Amino acid sequence: MRLRVVILVYLALFVGELSWSGVTPLIPSYIEQYDLSDFAGGLVLSVASLGILIASLPASAITRRVSPRTMMLTAMAVIALAGFAMALAPDYRAIVSARLVFGLGFGTLWVSMAAWLDDAAGQNSAKVLALTTSVVGVSSMLGPAYAGWVADRYGISAPFVGLAIITALLFAMLVFDRSGTGLRKDPAPPFREIARAVRSDPDLVTMLLLTIAAAVLWMTADLLVPLRLDLGGYDSADIGIAFSASSLLFVTAGALTARGADRWARPGIAATATAGLAVCTALPALFLGVPVILVFLIGASIATGVVAALTFPFGLLAVGRGAVTVAVMSALANIIWALSGMFGPTVGGAFAEWAGDRTAFAVLSAVCALVALDVVRRARRTATAWNI
């Protein structure tokens, strides 16, 4: 395993995730500075997800002609330019445009990053890719605090400029890498072949189902949980502490799972973790009060850490059979997270306002339960087919 390359790629992912999650606490400042509506302010947050959605499949398609190394370096350059553009943006439209460009770069980075890590990790690919979950968890935990602190002292654009500088430095270090990794070009299968694999390959389907359970739950819970805690008398600082603690549990569970990812990528383990997620999510649907929502945060964070860490190892099983490439596998996961980021808070919030948050939690619990049942069903059907 090329440890230096793996660490540098992890750092590039970490900094990119800081840029993505760090904008959240700045939305009120943008609304005040540019006299925006809540919808327009939310667009600053969600437009990066749109960029990720747009970039993911095209980025995986060009792996036929462009190496992961070249793609990732290009993506890092785009992310750095988008960060500097935030400081030069003269108005709201320029801010939104810069965030869209960031999303395009970040979506491409995720696709190429996975392929480069797979090459650099060698036989440890499952563990290394599973550990990206913990990298994302740490950055999500630190991103809002970093951005808020820096913006408060140096200006609203300062967090992104600082991250752009770090991205440029990492870019320079990777440019001079001579490990010979990340140069393998993998022809992306035609769209029809991708669609067929999404429908029929059991391990790829399991990866996508687990991603859906984790993404839909947390992109919606990120809105519902603060509202429930606010009703219980928690202030912003208390809510932040609760989420930081839950992120720490997520990171720990993901890291421990990553250590045995190549052994634990089994339908039974995935179904059990997802069923646990369903049980935890059912609690705030059945009971009110702050203690219940805190129990949900603890249990769901641990279960999601396991579920999320298993997604890429399941995808790698499909890659090993030639169903998809690593780049396509990562692109499909990107699309699910991007769609969840775009619609989870808005649709979930609207549904909770209409039907109540207890009903919203019940629906999320049902989604996780259905995923667990489907993983078991597909595993049994596949085992039966192999016995035949």
N, C-alpha and C positions, 0 to 999 in steps of 0.2 A: 504493500500500500504506500502511495506517495503522500506521506503525512503532511508535508509542507503545503502541497497543493490543496489538500482537503481542508486544512485550517484556513487558508486564504479564501477559498470559495465559501466556507462557512461565514467568514467575516463579511464578505460581500453580501451574502444573503442577510446577515444580521443587520447591516447598515441599511440595506434596502427596506427591510421590514420596519426599522425605526422610522424611515421616511414615510412609510405607508400609515403606520398606526399613530405617528406623532402629530398628525394634523387634527386628530379628534378634539383635544382640549382647546384648540385655537379657533374652532368654528364660531363661538360667541364673539371673538375679537374681529373676525372677518365680517360678521353680520353688523357689528357696530361701526367698523371702519368704512364699509361700503354701503351702509344703510340697506341691508338685504332683508328679504323675507326669510322665514325659516326654511322654505323649500330651496331658495337660492343658496343659503348657507349650507344646507345638506348636500347640494350638488358638488361643492368643493370636496366633500368627504367621499361621495360615491363615484365621481367621474374617473378616479383612478381605477376602480373596479371595472368600469366600462373599457378602459384602455387594456387592462389585463385580458378581458374577454375577447376583445378584437384581435389581440396579438397572439394568443396562445396557439390555435391551430395553424395559422400561417407560419409561425416560428417553427413548429414541429415539421411542417411540410418542406421547408428549405434545408433540412438536415441532409438531403440528398446531395446538395452542392456546397454547403457551408459547414465547417466543423463546429462542434460545441464550443471550443476555445474561442474561435472568431466571433461566434454569436454572442457569447457571454461578455467578451471585451467590448463589443459594440453596444450591448445593452447597458453595461456599466457607464460607458461614455454618454449615452442618452440620459441615464438617470442623473449623472453629475450635471449635465447641461440643464436639465429640468430643475435641479436644486438651485443652481445659480440664477435661472430665469425667475424664480420666486422673488429674489431680491430686486430684480430689475423690472418686474411687472408693474405697469403704470395704473392698471385698473382691474376690476373684477374679472372681466373676460380674459385678460392675460393670466390671471391666477388659475382660472379653470383650465385654460389651454395648457399651462405648465403642468398641472396635475394630470391631465389627459396624456401628455407626452411621458410623464413619469410612469403612468400605468402601462403604456406601450412598452417602455423599456423594462419595467419590472416583470411583466408577463413573459417577455422574451428571456429575461434572466432566469426565471424559474425553470423554463423548458430546457435551456442550455446548461444551467447549473446541475440539474439532475443527471443529464447525460455525461457531463464532465466528471462529476463525482463517481458515477458508476464506473467510468474508465479508470480513474485514479485509485479507487478503492479496491479494485480487483475482486478477490474472493470475499472481501468484507463489505461488498456493495450493499447488502440488505441492512446491515447494522448502520453503515454510514448514512444511507438515505433515510432510514428510520429516525436517526438522530436529528435530522432537519426539523422534526417536530419540536424538539427541545430548543433548538436555536430560535425558531419562530416564537415559542412561548416566552423565552427570556426577553426577546426584543419587544414583544407585545406588552410585557410587564413594565419594561423600562421606557418604552417610547413616549407615552403620554407625559410621564414625569419629566423626562429629558426636555421634550419640546416646550412644555409649560414653563419650566425653570429658565431655559435659555431665552425664550421669547419675552418673558417678564423682565429680563435684565438687558437684553441687547436688541430687541425688536422682533416683530412677528415673523420676519423672514430668516432670522439668524439661525434657527435650528436646521433649516434645509441647506443653507450655505455651509454650515459646519459639516453636515453629512456629505455634501457634495465634495468638499475638500478631502475627506477621508476616502470617499469612493474613488477619487482621482488618484490618491496615493496607492490604494489597493490595485487599481488598474495598472499603474506603473510596475508594481511588483509582479503581477501576473503576466504582463507583457514580456518581462525578462525571464519568465519561468522556462527552464530547459528540461523539464521532466519527460517531454514527449507524449504527455497525456492530453486528452481532449481533442485529438486530431482525427479520431475515427468518425467517418461520415456514415450515418445509417440511413439508407433510403426509406423515407416514410411511406407506409402502405397507402394505396389509393383510398379515397374517402369511403368507397363502398366496403373495402376490407376493414376499415376502422369501425364502420357502423355494424358490420357483421360480428366483429370481435366484441364490441360493446354489448351485443345481444346474446352472444353464445359462449364466449370464453368464461368459465366459472370463476376463475381467480380475478380476472379483470373486472367482471361484474361485482364480485365481492369488494374489491378495492373501491369501486365507484359508489356502492351502497354505503360502505363505511364512511366515505367522504361526505356523502349526502347527510347521513345522520349527524356527524360532527359539525358540519358547516351550517346546516339549517338550524340546528339547536342553538349554537352559540351566537350566530349572527342575529338571532331573534332574542335570545336570552339577554344579550348585551343591552337591550332596551328594556325588557320586562323586569329584570332583576333590580336595576336602579330605581325604577318606579315603585316597586313593592317596598324596597328599603326606605325610600323617601317617605312613603305613607307611614312607615313604622318609626319615623323620627330620626333617621340617619341623615347626617349632613354630607356634603360632597367629600370631605376628608374621610369620613367613616366608610363611605361607599368605595372610595379609592383603596382604602386599606383592605376591605373585604375582597375586592377584585385582585389586588396584588397577592394576597394570601392564596386565593384560588389559582392564580397563574403559577405560583410556586409549586403547588400540588400537581398541576398539569405538567409542568416541566419535569418534576421528579418522576412521575409515573411514566411519562414518555421516554425519559432517559433509561429507566430500568427496563422498560419493554424493548427499547432499541438494542440493549445488550444481548438479548436472546431472540432478536427479530427473525433470524433465519430459522429458528426452531419453533417459534410461537406463531408463525403465520399459518394457523390452522383454523378451519371454519368453526370448530367448537369453541376455541378461545375467543374468536372474534364475535361469535353470537352471544357468548356469556357476557362479554364486556358491553356489548350493545344492549342486551337485556337489562344489565345493571344500570345503564344510562336511562333506559325507559322507566325503571322503578324510581330512580332518583327524581326524574322529571315529573313523575306522577304525584310526588309529595306536595309540591305547591299547587297542584290542581285539586288536591283533596282537602288541604288545610291552609288556613291563612296564618299570618304572623311572621315576624322576623326570624325566630328560631328555625322555622321550617325552611325558609329561603336560604338560610346559612347552611343548613344540612344539605340542601340541594347543591349549593356552590361547592361544598367539600366533596360530596359523592360524585357529582357530575364532572368535576375537574379531574378527578382520578380516573374515572371511567373513560372520559374523552381522551386523556393522555394515552391510555392503552389503545383505544380505537384508532386515533390519528397516527400513532407510531406504527401500526400494522398495515396502513394503507399501501405504502410503497412496497413493502415486502411481498404483499399479495400481487401487486402489479408486476413485480420482477418475475414471479412465477409465469405470468403470461408472456413476458418478454422472452424468457427462456424457451418457450415453445414457439416463438416467432410470430405470436399473434399481433404484437405491436412493438414499437421501439420504445426505449426509455423516454425519448423526447415526447412521443405521442402520449405515453402514459402520464407524464407530468402535465402535458397540455390539457388532457381531459380532467385531471384533478383541479387545475387552474380554473377551468370553465365553471366547475361546480362552486368553488369558493367565490369566484367573481360574481356569479349570479346570486349566491346567497348574500354576499355583501351589498349588492345593489337592491335586492328586494326583501331580504329578511327583516330589517328594521322597519321599512315602510309598510309592507304588507302585513307583517306580524303586528306592528303597532296599530294599524287600522282595524285589523281583526280583533285585537284585544280591546280596543275602544268600543267596538260594536258588540262583541259577545262577552267581554270580561277577560281578565288575564288568567283566571282559573281555567277557562275553556281553551285559551291559547296554549297554556302549559299542557293541558290534556291532549291537544292535537299533536304537540311536539313529542309527547310521550308515546302516542300511538305510532308516529312515524318511526321512532327508534325501535318499538316493538315489532313493527312490520319488517323493518330491515333485519332484525335478529331472526325472525321466523323465515324470511326468504333466504338468508345465508344458510340456515340449516337445511331448508328444502332443496336448495341447489346442490349442497354438499351430498345429501343422500341420493339425489338423482344421478349425480356424477359417479358416485361410488357404485351404484347399481349398474350404470352403463359400463364401467370398467370391469365389473364382475362378469358381465355378459361376454 
